[in-house]
């Protein structure tokens, strides 16, 4: 076996395939998200809050594997849209707690399940997508573990 010199062609790199697949999925979701008035990252934040309301900015950032500083612009836009409110934690002034507004709770009902769009555009079955998702989670978790046991997003 000969060792290749130089970079592997982009289309043969797993990282590019994962990245470009993520972009394709976001494009499939875009018309649905536009109708809801949110971007994909904002939708992810809303999903975290729909599962457990009243989370701190740090908790949401950890769940989504984002830096807390990245959260501020996302949350400001969600607050301006009337979906969330932010307030300082009275027990710890350094923390900001994010809670859903009535409009944010109503958005959950309007959002439904974006997975239907993925099924339609991919031509895959729910079982096939579930298998891919499970394998990708395993890969992600192994990488995080090798990086020092950092908590995996969503886990």
Secondary structure, 3 states (H helix, E strand, C coil): CCCCCCCCCHHHCHHHHHHHHHHHHHHHHHHHHHHHCCCHHHHHHHHHHHHCCCEEHHHHHHHHCCCHHHHHHHHHHHHHCCCEEEEEECCEEEEEEEEECHHHHHHHHHHCCCHHHHHHHHCCCHHHHHHHHHHHHHHHHHHHHHCCCCCCCCC
